[in-house]
Amino acid sequence: MSNPVSRYMINTWEPETPSFWQKTGKTTAARNLWISIPALLLAFAVWMVWSVVVVNLPNIGFTYSNNQLFWLTALPGLSGATLRIFYSFMVPIFGGRRWTAISTGSLLIPAIGIGLAVQDVNTGYPTMLILALLCGFGGGNFASSMANISFFYPKASKGFALGMNAGLGNLGVSVVQFVVPLVITFAVFGAWGGDSLTWVKNGVSKDMWLQNAGFIWVPFIALSTLLAWFGMNDLASAKASFSEQAVIFKRKHNWLMCWLYTGTFGSFIGYSAAFPLLIKIQFPDVNPLDYAFLGPLVGALARVAGGVISDKLGGARVTLWSFLLMICAVLGVLYFMPQAGVGGSFSGFFWMFMLLFAGTGIGNASTFRMIPVIFLTEHQRAAAGKGKAAQEQAIIDANKEGAAVLGFTSAVAAYGAFFIPKSYGTSISLTGSPDAALWCFIGFYVSCIAITWWCYARKNAAMPC
């Protein structure tokens, strides 16, 4: 390339060649991974910031119903999932470095917008809905980030790399639910951050700077954008047009993995978005922000561990057990929840949700470990006996398809961030409790177990992985 940023382009990239990987590949891949991780963490923080903001809006004078609050919690999931469909194909078109910088920089728009909007209780609900939709920029970033990192690592290390990128990136959900309750209690930016708001509950009032929920991320987003632009690389071998990548829509395993990843990541992000508000509604005497961040934290760390375990045991086997764990955890949640507002045990409810988050995290990693293995195996089978050139091309094609599938399955699964909060809201409005929604989730997990076992985990599965 003759453009000014050609020094960031790598023309030869052969991670499956041991000598290349040990000499130069491993160091370069690690640098791109460690710049990608904080960028993805910030994306998740912005995507999920409404899960914390909605809990505080009524306390500073915004008069929204529970259903309206669930909509604000759910809409970032809807827009983020939709953007992921497009973001899935951006890295091969624009390059991983450039797209990471552009998509990270876009997070400034909702971060600044929220900081301005919450300072005025007369801000219209439609404006809040638009800002909630714009937070979907953060959700979209996951698809391109995972696709990009998948190109850098060999098959044997993809579970680790994708687990680290996604797991530590997922920590953004926990970070936002931990950091925001702290930074809204004082004037972090002084006069630059605006005046305090008055927080009122049960006759007690205090000062609050809810605008910091948006503003606190601005300097970190700016720094991460610069690091991506000047520190990452584009890979020539990753270049592909949309039409070249669109072949995944004809692949059976693309759609099967969409279903399974919706069960794992869709559950993780949906439960994360709705957890604070669900606690507030089911256990009104409990401060949800004291506990909400722990669920995503457990899920994110479990994802890191799940990537390593899946590299050793195989993704399909780990996925199967993760769904069984999730079913048991949801049954536990149902057992410990109040019935008709009476009884229930918050400690039991909380620990069952921690178990549920752990199951989603492990399953997130194991399903993503399955995808590149499936497509590499499929292409290598097709190229068997056709010579060295065909085998090398099979690896290139498999990496491109696998990366596109990683992005696209994450797009479909991200709709969980919309459907789980909305399912809770609908179930509560129709029946008075979220139980019906949770029983539907159990039914979905049963279908995931059946698919995993039949297609990938049983002894004579057509595509063992």
LOSE-876236 format. One record per residue (C-alpha): residue number from 1; residue in one letter; x, y, z. Coordinates in steps of 0.05 Angstrom, whole numbers, plus 5000, padded with zeros to 4 digits. Each point is the difference from the previous one (the first is absolute). Example, Ala and Ser with C-alpha at 12.3 -4.5 7.8 and 13.67 -1.06 7.14 Angstrom:
BEGIN
[pt 1,A,[5246,4910,5156]] [pt 2,S,[5027,5069,4987]] 
//
This chain:
BEGIN
[pt 1,M,[5000,5000,5000]] [pt 2,S,[5024,5070,4985]] [pt 3,N,[4959,5038,5050]] [pt 4,P,[5031,5035,5061]] [pt 5,V,[4980,4945,5049]] [pt 6,S,[5030,4942,4959]] [pt 7,R,[5051,4987,5055]] [pt 8,Y,[4942,4971,5041]] [pt 9,M,[4983,4949,4947]] [pt 10,I,[5029,4929,5007]] [pt 11,N,[5003,4966,4933]] [pt 12,T,[5023,4931,5023]] [pt 13,W,[4965,4967,5058]] [pt 14,E,[5007,4925,5012]] [pt 15,P,[4981,4984,5073]] [pt 16,E,[4992,4925,4985]] [pt 17,T,[5074,4997,4981]] [pt 18,P,[5038,4987,5066]] [pt 19,S,[5065,5036,4980]] [pt 20,F,[4962,5062,4978]] [pt 21,W,[4957,5000,5062]] [pt 22,Q,[5058,4994,5049]] [pt 23,K,[5045,5050,4964]] [pt 24,T,[4953,5058,4987]] [pt 25,G,[4927,4980,5000]] [pt 26,K,[4990,4988,5074]] [pt 27,T,[5026,5069,5021]] [pt 28,T,[4960,5037,4948]] [pt 29,A,[4937,4963,5016]] [pt 30,A,[5008,5014,5074]] [pt 31,R,[5009,5075,4988]] [pt 32,N,[4936,5003,4959]] [pt 33,L,[4963,4959,5052]] [pt 34,W,[5021,5044,5058]] [pt 35,I,[4979,5063,4964]] [pt 36,S,[4935,4968,4979]] [pt 37,I,[4980,4978,5071]] [pt 38,P,[4993,5070,5032]] [pt 39,A,[4965,5026,4938]] [pt 40,L,[4949,4944,5005]] [pt 41,L,[4993,5010,5075]] [pt 42,L,[4980,5073,4988]] [pt 43,A,[4952,4978,4946]] [pt 44,F,[4964,4954,5049]] [pt 45,A,[5000,5054,5053]] [pt 46,V,[4965,5050,4954]] [pt 47,W,[4953,4945,4974]] [pt 48,M,[4976,4982,5070]] [pt 49,V,[5002,5068,5033]] [pt 50,W,[4924,5006,4999]] [pt 51,S,[4995,4939,5045]] [pt 52,V,[5026,5046,5056]] [pt 53,V,[4972,5066,4977]] [pt 54,V,[4927,4976,5000]] [pt 55,V,[5004,4980,5073]] [pt 56,N,[5017,5073,5018]] [pt 57,L,[4954,5038,4953]] [pt 58,P,[4937,4996,5045]] [pt 59,N,[5041,5024,5060]] [pt 60,I,[5019,5066,4966]] [pt 61,G,[4930,5017,4974]] [pt 62,F,[4990,4962,4935]] [pt 63,T,[4929,4971,5001]] [pt 64,Y,[5005,4937,4959]] [pt 65,S,[4961,4936,5009]] [pt 66,N,[5034,4933,5012]] [pt 67,N,[4984,4980,4929]] [pt 68,Q,[5031,5064,4973]] [pt 69,L,[5062,4987,5042]] [pt 70,F,[5005,4929,4972]] [pt 71,W,[4995,5029,4930]] [pt 72,L,[5060,5045,5015]] [pt 73,T,[5038,4940,5026]] [pt 74,A,[4981,4957,4940]] [pt 75,L,[5009,5048,4941]] [pt 76,P,[5076,5001,5001]] [pt 77,G,[4996,4925,4991]] [pt 78,L,[4955,5007,4940]] [pt 79,S,[5043,5051,4965]] [pt 80,G,[5066,4967,5020]] [pt 81,A,[4978,4933,4973]] [pt 82,T,[4977,5031,4935]] [pt 83,L,[5065,5038,4992]] [pt 84,R,[5039,4936,5012]] [pt 85,I,[4971,4972,4936]] [pt 86,F,[5035,5055,4961]] [pt 87,Y,[5062,5003,5045]] [pt 88,S,[5011,4925,4988]] [pt 89,F,[5025,5015,4930]] [pt 90,M,[5038,5065,5011]] [pt 91,V,[5069,4974,5019]] [pt 92,P,[5015,4965,4934]] [pt 93,I,[4974,5061,4963]] [pt 94,F,[5032,5058,5039]] [pt 95,G,[5055,4964,5039]] [pt 96,G,[5002,4982,5073]] [pt 97,R,[5041,5060,5023]] [pt 98,R,[4960,5053,4965]] [pt 99,W,[4933,4970,5018]] [pt 100,T,[5019,4991,5073]] [pt 101,A,[5020,5074,5004]] [pt 102,I,[4937,5024,4964]] [pt 103,S,[4952,4957,5039]] [pt 104,T,[5032,5017,5067]] [pt 105,G,[4999,5075,4984]] [pt 106,S,[4925,4995,4985]] [pt 107,L,[4987,4985,5074]] [pt 108,L,[5012,5073,5015]] [pt 109,I,[4932,5018,4971]] [pt 110,P,[4955,4963,5050]] [pt 111,A,[5048,5011,5058]] [pt 112,I,[4997,5076,4992]] [pt 113,G,[4926,4998,4982]] [pt 114,I,[4980,4964,5064]] [pt 115,G,[5042,5047,5042]] [pt 116,L,[4963,5060,4971]] [pt 117,A,[4929,4969,5000]] [pt 118,V,[4995,4976,5072]] [pt 119,Q,[5016,5070,5027]] [pt 120,D,[4930,5024,4982]] [pt 121,V,[4938,4963,5026]] [pt 122,N,[4961,5033,4944]] [pt 123,T,[5039,4961,4948]] [pt 124,G,[4947,4964,4959]] [pt 125,Y,[4993,4924,5002]] [pt 126,P,[5010,4996,4923]] [pt 127,T,[5069,5032,5010]] [pt 128,M,[5017,4947,5052]] [pt 129,L,[4977,4945,4952]] [pt 130,I,[5046,5028,4945]] [pt 131,L,[5059,5001,5048]] [pt 132,A,[4984,4929,5021]] [pt 133,L,[5001,4979,4927]] [pt 134,L,[5067,5037,4989]] [pt 135,C,[5031,4959,5056]] [pt 136,G,[4993,4943,4951]] [pt 137,F,[5066,5025,4970]] [pt 138,G,[5033,4965,5058]] [pt 139,G,[4963,4936,4987]] [pt 140,G,[5019,4999,4927]] [pt 141,N,[5074,5004,5016]] [pt 142,F,[5003,4929,5027]] [pt 143,A,[4986,4968,4932]] [pt 144,S,[5057,5036,4965]] [pt 145,S,[5048,4993,5059]] [pt 146,M,[4992,4925,5004]] [pt 147,A,[5005,4991,4925]] [pt 148,N,[5063,5042,4999]] [pt 149,I,[5036,4962,5056]] [pt 150,S,[4981,4933,4970]] [pt 151,F,[5043,5015,4939]] [pt 152,F,[5063,5009,5043]] [pt 153,Y,[5002,4934,5036]] [pt 154,P,[5011,4927,4980]] [pt 155,K,[4947,4947,5010]] [pt 156,A,[5034,4973,5063]] [pt 157,S,[4997,5068,5035]] [pt 158,K,[4934,5028,4975]] [pt 159,G,[4962,4978,5062]] [pt 160,F,[5050,5038,5044]] [pt 161,A,[5002,5062,4956]] [pt 162,L,[4925,5006,4989]] [pt 163,G,[4988,4983,5073]] [pt 164,M,[5047,5056,5023]] [pt 165,N,[4973,5051,4952]] [pt 166,A,[4927,4985,5014]] [pt 167,G,[5007,4982,5074]] [pt 168,L,[5040,5062,5019]] [pt 169,G,[4959,5041,4952]] [pt 170,N,[4936,4974,5033]] [pt 171,L,[5028,5028,5065]] [pt 172,G,[4975,5067,4974]] [pt 173,V,[4930,4979,5023]] [pt 174,S,[5025,4989,5070]] [pt 175,V,[5044,5062,4999]] [pt 176,V,[4943,5046,4980]] [pt 177,Q,[4955,4972,5055]] [pt 178,F,[5055,5008,5051]] [pt 179,V,[5031,5067,4978]] [pt 180,V,[4937,5040,4985]] [pt 181,P,[4970,4995,5070]] [pt 182,L,[5067,5028,5026]] [pt 183,V,[5012,5057,4951]] [pt 184,I,[4930,5028,5004]] [pt 185,T,[5011,5017,5074]] [pt 186,F,[5049,5057,4988]] [pt 187,A,[5020,5053,4949]] [pt 188,V,[5054,4961,4962]] [pt 189,F,[5009,5054,4948]] [pt 190,G,[4987,5061,5044]] [pt 191,A,[4963,5057,4967]] [pt 192,W,[5013,4968,4932]] [pt 193,G,[4954,4943,5018]] [pt 194,G,[4938,5041,5016]] [pt 195,D,[4960,5013,5064]] [pt 196,S,[4978,4945,5047]] [pt 197,L,[4930,4971,4998]] [pt 198,T,[4957,4987,5062]] [pt 199,W,[4989,4927,5017]] [pt 200,V,[4938,4988,5041]] [pt 201,K,[4975,4935,5030]] [pt 202,N,[4957,4987,5061]] [pt 203,G,[5006,5072,5022]] [pt 204,V,[5076,4999,4997]] [pt 205,S,[5036,5044,4950]] [pt 206,K,[5072,5006,4977]] [pt 207,D,[5041,5026,4942]] [pt 208,M,[5011,4957,4939]] [pt 209,W,[5040,5010,4936]] [pt 210,L,[4964,4949,4956]] [pt 211,Q,[5031,5033,4939]] [pt 212,N,[5066,4968,5020]] [pt 213,A,[4969,4934,4978]] [pt 214,G,[5014,5024,4929]] [pt 215,F,[5057,5049,5008]] [pt 216,I,[5046,4954,5039]] [pt 217,W,[5014,4958,4938]] [pt 218,V,[5018,5057,4953]] [pt 219,P,[5075,5007,5015]] [pt 220,F,[5010,4924,4999]] [pt 221,I,[4963,4993,4934]] [pt 222,A,[5044,5055,4969]] [pt 223,L,[5064,4966,5025]] [pt 224,S,[4978,4931,4977]] [pt 225,T,[4983,5027,4931]] [pt 226,L,[5070,5029,4992]] [pt 227,L,[5032,4935,5024]] [pt 228,A,[4961,4960,4949]] [pt 229,W,[5018,5048,4943]] [pt 230,F,[5074,5002,5015]] [pt 231,G,[5012,4932,5032]] [pt 232,M,[4960,4948,4963]] [pt 233,N,[5009,4967,4931]] [pt 234,D,[4960,4983,4939]] [pt 235,L,[5010,4932,4967]] [pt 236,A,[5002,4994,4925]] [pt 237,S,[4978,4927,5005]] [pt 238,A,[4937,5021,5037]] [pt 239,K,[4976,5043,4942]] [pt 240,A,[4934,4978,4970]] [pt 241,S,[4939,5032,4968]] [pt 242,F,[4931,4993,5029]] [pt 243,S,[4981,4951,4945]] [pt 244,E,[5059,4955,5018]] [pt 245,Q,[4978,4999,5072]] [pt 246,A,[4926,4992,4985]] [pt 247,V,[5013,4927,4984]] [pt 248,I,[4989,4986,5074]] [pt 249,F,[4925,5009,4991]] [pt 250,K,[5001,4935,4961]] [pt 251,R,[5037,4963,5055]] [pt 252,K,[4957,4956,5045]] [pt 253,H,[5049,5007,5058]] [pt 254,N,[4994,5075,4998]] [pt 255,W,[4927,4996,5018]] [pt 256,L,[5009,4945,5051]] [pt 257,M,[5053,5039,5036]] [pt 258,C,[4956,5062,4999]] [pt 259,W,[4949,4961,5040]] [pt 260,L,[5051,4974,5050]] [pt 261,Y,[5036,5066,5009]] [pt 262,T,[4933,5034,5013]] [pt 263,G,[4992,4951,5057]] [pt 264,T,[5067,5018,5030]] [pt 265,F,[5019,5072,4983]] [pt 266,G,[4927,5021,4989]] [pt 267,S,[4986,4977,5071]] [pt 268,F,[5062,5034,5029]] [pt 269,I,[4986,5068,4970]] [pt 270,G,[4925,4996,5011]] [pt 271,Y,[5006,4980,5073]] [pt 272,S,[5054,5054,5010]] [pt 273,A,[4955,5054,4972]] [pt 274,A,[4939,4981,5041]] [pt 275,F,[5032,4976,5065]] [pt 276,P,[5000,5068,5037]] [pt 277,L,[4927,5016,4983]] [pt 278,L,[4978,4928,5015]] [pt 279,I,[5031,5004,5069]] [pt 280,K,[4967,5067,5013]] [pt 281,I,[4931,4974,4981]] [pt 282,Q,[5004,4932,5033]] [pt 283,F,[5037,5022,5063]] [pt 284,P,[4983,5074,5011]] [pt 285,D,[5037,5004,5066]] [pt 286,V,[5067,4981,4966]] [pt 287,N,[5044,5052,4966]] [pt 288,P,[5011,4966,4932]] [pt 289,L,[5064,5039,4985]] [pt 290,D,[5034,4968,5059]] [pt 291,Y,[4995,4932,4965]] [pt 292,A,[4985,5009,4926]] [pt 293,F,[5072,5006,4977]] [pt 294,L,[5019,4933,5030]] [pt 295,G,[4959,4959,4949]] [pt 296,P,[5035,5027,4938]] [pt 297,L,[5067,4996,5037]] [pt 298,V,[4990,4926,5012]] [pt 299,G,[4977,4988,4929]] [pt 300,A,[5059,5038,4969]] [pt 301,L,[5052,4964,5042]] [pt 302,A,[4966,4933,4987]] [pt 303,R,[5007,5015,4926]] [pt 304,V,[5075,5008,5006]] [pt 305,A,[5004,4933,5037]] [pt 306,G,[4951,4968,4951]] [pt 307,G,[5046,5017,4941]] [pt 308,V,[5059,4963,5032]] [pt 309,I,[4957,4941,5021]] [pt 310,S,[4969,4994,4930]] [pt 311,D,[5070,4999,4968]] [pt 312,K,[5015,4939,5043]] [pt 313,L,[4933,4962,5002]] [pt 314,G,[4966,5023,4935]] [pt 315,G,[4948,5053,4991]] [pt 316,A,[4939,4955,4989]] [pt 317,R,[5008,4961,5064]] [pt 318,V,[5009,5063,5042]] [pt 319,T,[4940,5033,4965]] [pt 320,L,[4956,4940,5017]] [pt 321,W,[5016,5003,5074]] [pt 322,S,[4993,5076,5002]] [pt 323,F,[4927,4995,4977]] [pt 324,L,[4985,4947,5052]] [pt 325,L,[5030,5047,5053]] [pt 326,M,[4958,5058,4975]] [pt 327,I,[4935,4959,5004]] [pt 328,C,[5015,4981,5072]] [pt 329,A,[5016,5073,5017]] [pt 330,V,[4935,5027,4970]] [pt 331,L,[4960,4948,5039]] [pt 332,G,[5036,5025,5062]] [pt 333,V,[4982,5072,4984]] [pt 334,L,[4927,4980,4992]] [pt 335,Y,[5002,4964,5067]] [pt 336,F,[5029,5059,5039]] [pt 337,M,[4959,5057,4969]] [pt 338,P,[4941,5031,5037]] [pt 339,Q,[4932,4974,4979]] [pt 340,A,[4947,5054,4994]] [pt 341,G,[5047,5046,5037]] [pt 342,V,[5004,4954,5060]] [pt 343,G,[5058,4959,5026]] [pt 344,G,[5061,4986,4959]] [pt 345,S,[5073,5001,5020]] [pt 346,F,[5046,5052,4971]] [pt 347,S,[5063,4962,5020]] [pt 348,G,[4975,4938,4964]] [pt 349,F,[4977,5041,4940]] [pt 350,F,[5067,5035,4997]] [pt 351,W,[5043,4937,5003]] [pt 352,M,[4957,4965,4948]] [pt 353,F,[5011,5059,4954]] [pt 354,M,[5075,4997,5012]] [pt 355,L,[4998,4927,4979]] [pt 356,L,[4959,5020,4939]] [pt 357,F,[5050,5054,4981]] [pt 358,A,[5057,4950,5007]] [pt 359,G,[4965,4951,4954]] [pt 360,T,[4989,5054,4947]] [pt 361,G,[5072,5022,5004]] [pt 362,I,[5028,4930,4991]] [pt 363,G,[4951,4987,4944]] [pt 364,N,[5019,5065,4965]] [pt 365,A,[5072,4977,4995]] [pt 366,S,[4985,4928,4981]] [pt 367,T,[4952,5018,4943]] [pt 368,F,[5049,5050,4972]] [pt 369,R,[5055,4947,5004]] [pt 370,M,[4955,4954,4959]] [pt 371,I,[4990,5048,4941]] [pt 372,P,[5071,5006,4972]] [pt 373,V,[5012,4926,5011]] [pt 374,I,[4936,4982,4962]] [pt 375,F,[5017,5042,4939]] [pt 376,L,[5073,4981,4998]] [pt 377,T,[4981,4926,5003]] [pt 378,E,[4948,5009,4946]] [pt 379,H,[5048,5035,4952]] [pt 380,Q,[5057,4952,5014]] [pt 381,R,[4954,4941,4986]] [pt 382,A,[4981,5031,4933]] [pt 383,A,[5074,5012,4983]] [pt 384,A,[5025,4931,5021]] [pt 385,G,[5043,4967,4946]] [pt 386,K,[5002,5062,4956]] [pt 387,G,[5071,5022,5014]] [pt 388,K,[5036,5051,5044]] [pt 389,A,[4973,5061,4964]] [pt 390,A,[4928,4977,5012]] [pt 391,Q,[5015,4986,5073]] [pt 392,E,[5029,5070,5010]] [pt 393,Q,[4941,5032,4965]] [pt 394,A,[4953,4959,5044]] [pt 395,I,[5031,5032,5062]] [pt 396,I,[4992,5070,4971]] [pt 397,D,[4928,4988,4980]] [pt 398,A,[4984,4967,5066]] [pt 399,N,[5027,5060,5039]] [pt 400,K,[4959,5049,4959]] [pt 401,E,[4936,4960,5007]] [pt 402,G,[5013,4985,5073]] [pt 403,A,[5011,5073,5015]] [pt 404,A,[4936,5020,4964]] [pt 405,V,[4961,4947,5038]] [pt 406,L,[5030,5023,5066]] [pt 407,G,[4974,5070,4985]] [pt 408,F,[4933,4979,4973]] [pt 409,T,[4983,4951,5056]] [pt 410,S,[5018,5054,5050]] [pt 411,A,[4952,5046,4964]] [pt 412,V,[4942,4951,5005]] [pt 413,A,[5017,4983,5072]] [pt 414,A,[5003,5073,5020]] [pt 415,Y,[4924,5005,4991]] [pt 416,G,[4999,4966,5068]] [pt 417,A,[5017,5069,5029]] [pt 418,F,[4932,5022,4974]] [pt 419,F,[4957,4938,5008]] [pt 420,I,[5018,4981,5071]] [pt 421,P,[4984,5068,5032]] [pt 422,K,[4938,5006,4956]] [pt 423,S,[4978,4929,5017]] [pt 424,Y,[5005,5018,5074]] [pt 425,G,[4960,5064,4989]] [pt 426,T,[4947,4964,4959]] [pt 427,S,[4995,4942,5049]] [pt 428,I,[4993,5047,5059]] [pt 429,S,[4947,5043,4966]] [pt 430,L,[4959,4938,4979]] [pt 431,T,[5008,4954,5059]] [pt 432,G,[5029,5042,5057]] [pt 433,S,[5066,4962,5001]] [pt 434,P,[5059,4983,4955]] [pt 435,D,[4990,4925,5010]] [pt 436,A,[4970,4988,4931]] [pt 437,A,[5060,5031,4966]] [pt 438,L,[5048,4957,5039]] [pt 439,W,[4962,4936,4982]] [pt 440,C,[5006,5020,4927]] [pt 441,F,[5075,5008,5008]] [pt 442,I,[5005,4929,5028]] [pt 443,G,[4963,4973,4940]] [pt 444,F,[5049,5035,4954]] [pt 445,Y,[5060,4971,5037]] [pt 446,V,[4971,4930,4992]] [pt 447,S,[4999,5011,4924]] [pt 448,C,[5073,5023,5003]] [pt 449,I,[5020,4936,5037]] [pt 450,A,[4966,4958,4946]] [pt 451,I,[5036,5037,4943]] [pt 452,T,[5068,4998,5034]] [pt 453,W,[4995,4926,5015]] [pt 454,W,[4974,4977,4933]] [pt 455,C,[5043,5043,4954]] [pt 456,Y,[5065,5008,5039]] [pt 457,A,[5009,4962,5065]] [pt 458,R,[4974,4928,4990]] [pt 459,K,[5048,4944,4982]] [pt 460,N,[4984,4998,4926]] [pt 461,A,[4984,5073,4989]] [pt 462,A,[5010,5025,4929]] [pt 463,M,[5042,5059,5024]] [pt 464,P,[5033,4983,5067]] [pt 465,C,[5033,5062,5031]] 
//
